[in-house]
Amino acid sequence: MTGLSEPALAADCTRCAALCCVAPAFTASADFAIDRPPGQPCPHLRGDFRCSIHGELRPRGFPGCASYDCFGAGQHVSQGTFGGRDWRQAPAIGPAMFAAFAVMRALHELLWYLTEAAALDAARPRHADLAAARRELTRLAGGSPADLAALDVAQIRRDAVALLRDASRLARGDVPAERDLAGADLIGAGLRGAGLGRASLRGARLIGADLRGADLRGADFTGADLRGARLHGADLSGALFLTQAQLDAARGDPGTLLPPALTGPAHWRDGSP
């Protein structure tokens, strides 16, 4: 990344103006206890940009907040794009700041995936392309609010996804056709003990699926919806593109095997099914 400073891809809420608590909207559901329109601060947001119920998000009905990850976009926009200014001190910048956050989060998420792909030895044939894509995304992330607003995020995502698919294919090798479950509707599916090693679960809807004891080694989890999925005793070692946010939204126990960089969330400790 010569000549470029790659953004931090881990959230640092101490350096953010609570953009995730203001910019995106959410609707009352199993993930959020209330409705909140875009651009309106959450009623639980304190004056110091901290959440007044942070330690009780799940029991208070906000598991969606507990599992949210901005991939470092919040502090980038707060401290970089807007130079430390915030929407409370300067209300006029609020709309532009919130719009920039949405774009920056998309860029940072793609950067995270590309970084993960670049670490796959089996994806070596695409390493040069992955490095070039990371450099370009880093350049775009350094733009002004107007520059960010002008980006075609959908096209940027399509270009990155093509590279990521190739990296996944190289890393997973030849797998049986029945393990291609990309985009599959598996809501509530009974997959206990299933052999899904190196499967493609890209974009699969696994909400509430029973994956207890399943073999998920080397499976591709890009964009898979794991909300409420039961991962107790499952083997996810070597899983590709699995995020901490996905695990935070799922259920599991100390017997769930995870890649080294990820950890079982606190709510897994009681092992409840």
C-alpha positions, 0 to 999 in steps of 0.5 A: 500500500505504498504512499497510502494509509490504509484505514483501520477496519476495526470500530473505535467508538471512542473516536466516533460521534455515534454515527451508527446511533443516528444515521441509519434507520431501523424498524421495530422488530426482533432486532430493535425494540423501537422504530427510529427514522434516519438521521434521528438520534436514538433515545438511549444516546447520551450527550457524550455519544455513549449508549445509556443501555450498552450493557443491556442491549440484548435484554432490552430488545436491541440485539441488532445494535449489539451485533452491529459493526461499522468496520471502522467507518465511524471514526474515519468519518468523524476524525478524518472526513470531517476533521473532528467536527460532529453533528451536534456541534455543527448541525448543518453538517449532519446530513452530509456526515450521515450520508458519508458514513453510509458510503464509508461503511460500504467501502470499509466492509469491502476493504475488510473482505479484500484484506481477508482474501489477500491473506489466503495463500490459495488465492495467490493467483489473484493477490495482485488484483486484490492488492490493486483493489485495496489501494483503489478503495483506500484512495476512495475512502480518503475523499471529501464528503462530496467525493464520497457522495458521487461514488457509484457504490453498487459498481464498486461492490460488484467489482470487489465481489467478482474478485472475492468470488474468485478468491473463495473458489480458489481457497475452497477448491472443488466441492460437490454441487450440493454444497453450493448454497449461495443465496439459499433460503435456509431460514429455520432449516434443520441442518444439525450435524450436516457436512457443509465443509467448504460449502458456499453459504454466500448470502444464505439466509440462515436465520434460526437454522439449526447448525448444531454440530455441523461441519462448516470447516472452510465454508464461505460465509460472505453476507450470510444471515446468521441471526439466531442460528444455532452453532452449538458444537459446530466446527467453523475452523478455517471459515472464510469471510466470517465476521465477528458481527455474524457470530454476535448475531448467532447462538453458540457455546464454548464447544463451537470451534472458530477461526483464531481471529474470532471469539465466542460472544458473551451471550454464548457462555451459558450454552443455551440452545 
